[in-house]
Amino acid sequence: MSKLIIGIVGAGKLGMTLAKLALDASYQVNIAGSKDPAKITLATSVLAPEAQPMYTRDVIEKSDIIFLALPLSKYQNIDAKWFAGKTVVDSMNYWWEIDGKTSNYYYDEQQTSSEKVQAYLTQSVVVKAFNHMGYHDLASMSHQQRVIVYAGTDEIALAKVKQLIIDFGFVPYYIGNLHATSQLQPGGVLFGANEDMIGIKKLLNK
Ligand SMILES: NC(=O)c1ccc[n+]([C@@H]2O[C@H](COP(=O)([O-])OP(=O)(O)OC[C@H]3O[C@@H](n4cnc5c(N)ncnc54)[C@H](OP(=O)(O)O)[C@@H]3O)[C@@H](O)[C@H]2O)c1
């Protein structure tokens, strides 16, 4: 079976780190910032050589699975229809310094940010993953078998993301549906976790 083509929307700290992890695992990677792809060519050539800079729409169209690695307050700038039929990995977090403090849209005890992303992307399947660990920890070499916690409900999409987590060099831990991601997002017990399975279970009191 041929490998999935990875698309990354957001070419900043997290997006470039995910691109490098995917390239190291021999995936083909397409990546976009918010502007002309020429603007990220130099950074890509240094941080994730072989990743293909493209416009956001092309990244989504030409890739099988799309990582959202842009500020949470920006994803609704992208037309939801472009994502129709795609598996989307939501790796975003609400960060008030970036996303603003004035709106309570992103800070809502009833609905996690991933549930909001899924509500926006009505024709796609959203899985949450790669949001709880800082980019420097994701990028660092470790002898520990560190865990990436993931969440969602679609079995096929979950299986794809579980395999990516393994291929990127981490241990997958399934936590439940997108509502359960309250534990992964800022304020949750797992936010910031750079732990092995024992450490993750300890944080979850399991
Ligand atoms: N940094 C971390 O350690 C970390 C860890 C886990 C999760 N996260 C989450 O990951 C997301 C990105 O964080 P970051 O630290 O990587 O931010 P960052 O370094 O500021 O990068 C953000 C990227 O998103 C791009 N972007 C903005 N609007 C876009 C659009 N409409 N279409 C395509 N790309 C767009 C920006 O492009 P331009 O430069 O062209 O505007 C930039 O490349 C945030 O939600 C953050 O909470 C971050």
The ligand as an SDF file (V2000), in Angstrom:
LIG
                    3D

 48 52  0  0  0  0  0  0  0  0999 V2000
    4.6110   26.0440   18.9470 N   0  0  0  0  0  0  0  0  0  0  0  0
    4.3250   24.8880   19.5870 C   0  0  0  0  0  0  0  0  0  0  0  0
    5.1770   24.3320   20.3380 O   0  0  0  0  0  0  0  0  0  0  0  0
    2.9830   24.2310   19.3980 C   0  0  0  0  0  0  0  0  0  0  0  0
    2.7830   22.9330   19.8960 C   0  0  0  0  0  0  0  0  0  0  0  0
    1.5560   22.3190   19.7330 C   0  0  0  0  0  0  0  0  0  0  0  0
    0.5240   23.0060   19.1030 C   0  0  0  0  0  0  0  0  0  0  0  0
    0.7340   24.2830   18.6250 N   0  0  0  0  0  0  0  0  0  0  0  0
   -0.3570   24.9590   17.9310 C   0  0  0  0  0  0  0  0  0  0  0  0
   -0.0280   24.9350   16.5500 O   0  0  0  0  0  0  0  0  0  0  0  0
   -0.5380   26.0950   15.9000 C   0  0  0  0  0  0  0  0  0  0  0  0
    0.6230   26.8310   15.2250 C   0  0  0  0  0  0  0  0  0  0  0  0
    1.5400   27.2450   16.2400 O   0  0  0  0  0  0  0  0  0  0  0  0
    3.0200   27.7170   15.8540 P   0  0  0  0  0  0  0  0  0  0  0  0
    3.7090   27.9150   17.1330 O   0  0  0  0  0  0  0  0  0  0  0  0
    3.5710   26.8280   14.8220 O   0  0  0  0  0  0  0  0  0  0  0  0
    2.7050   29.1440   15.2090 O   0  0  0  0  0  0  0  0  0  0  0  0
    3.6230   30.0080   14.2260 P   0  0  0  0  0  0  0  0  0  0  0  0
    5.0470   29.6280   14.3920 O   0  0  0  0  0  0  0  0  0  0  0  0
    3.2170   31.4270   14.4560 O   0  0  0  0  0  0  0  0  0  0  0  0
    3.1400   29.5620   12.7670 O   0  0  0  0  0  0  0  0  0  0  0  0
    1.8260   29.7730   12.3300 C   0  0  0  0  0  0  0  0  0  0  0  0
    1.7740   29.4450   10.8640 C   0  0  0  0  0  0  0  0  0  0  0  0
    0.3930   29.4580   10.4490 O   0  0  0  0  0  0  0  0  0  0  0  0
    0.3540   30.1040    9.1790 C   0  0  0  0  0  0  0  0  0  0  0  0
   -0.9930   30.5770    8.8580 N   0  0  0  0  0  0  0  0  0  0  0  0
   -1.7130   31.5620    9.4250 C   0  0  0  0  0  0  0  0  0  0  0  0
   -2.8980   31.6950    8.7960 N   0  0  0  0  0  0  0  0  0  0  0  0
   -2.9050   30.7780    7.7990 C   0  0  0  0  0  0  0  0  0  0  0  0
   -3.8150   30.4350    6.7730 C   0  0  0  0  0  0  0  0  0  0  0  0
   -5.0000   31.0580    6.6740 N   0  0  0  0  0  0  0  0  0  0  0  0
   -3.4700   29.4560    5.8940 N   0  0  0  0  0  0  0  0  0  0  0  0
   -2.2880   28.8230    6.0100 C   0  0  0  0  0  0  0  0  0  0  0  0
   -1.3880   29.0860    6.9540 N   0  0  0  0  0  0  0  0  0  0  0  0
   -1.6890   30.0580    7.8390 C   0  0  0  0  0  0  0  0  0  0  0  0
    1.3680   31.2080    9.3110 C   0  0  0  0  0  0  0  0  0  0  0  0
    1.6860   31.6910    8.0210 O   0  0  0  0  0  0  0  0  0  0  0  0
    2.2130   33.2260    7.8230 P   0  0  0  0  0  0  0  0  0  0  0  0
    3.5400   33.2900    8.5020 O   0  0  0  0  0  0  0  0  0  0  0  0
    2.2620   33.3310    6.3440 O   0  0  0  0  0  0  0  0  0  0  0  0
    1.1810   34.0890    8.4810 O   0  0  0  0  0  0  0  0  0  0  0  0
    2.5210   30.4430    9.9580 C   0  0  0  0  0  0  0  0  0  0  0  0
    3.2350   29.7210    8.9850 O   0  0  0  0  0  0  0  0  0  0  0  0
   -1.2250   26.9200   16.9950 C   0  0  0  0  0  0  0  0  0  0  0  0
   -2.5950   26.6120   17.0230 O   0  0  0  0  0  0  0  0  0  0  0  0
   -0.5470   26.4240   18.2770 C   0  0  0  0  0  0  0  0  0  0  0  0
   -1.3490   26.5810   19.4130 O   0  0  0  0  0  0  0  0  0  0  0  0
    1.9490   24.8980   18.7650 C   0  0  0  0  0  0  0  0  0  0  0  0
  1  2  1  0
  2  3  2  0
  2  4  1  0
  4  5  1  0
  4 48  2  0
  5  6  2  0
  6  7  1  0
  7  8  2  0
  8  9  1  0
  8 48  1  0
  9 10  1  0
  9 46  1  0
 10 11  1  0
 11 12  1  0
 11 44  1  0
 12 13  1  0
 13 14  1  0
 14 15  2  0
 14 16  1  0
 14 17  1  0
 17 18  1  0
 18 19  2  0
 18 20  1  0
 18 21  1  0
 21 22  1  0
 22 23  1  0
 23 24  1  0
 23 42  1  0
 24 25  1  0
 25 26  1  0
 25 36  1  0
 26 27  1  0
 26 35  1  0
 27 28  2  0
 28 29  1  0
 29 30  1  0
 29 35  2  0
 30 31  1  0
 30 32  2  0
 32 33  1  0
 33 34  2  0
 34 35  1  0
 36 37  1  0
 36 42  1  0
 37 38  1  0
 38 39  2  0
 38 40  1  0
 38 41  1  0
 42 43  1  0
 44 45  1  0
 44 46  1  0
 46 47  1  0
M  CHG  2   8   1  16  -1
M  END
$$$$
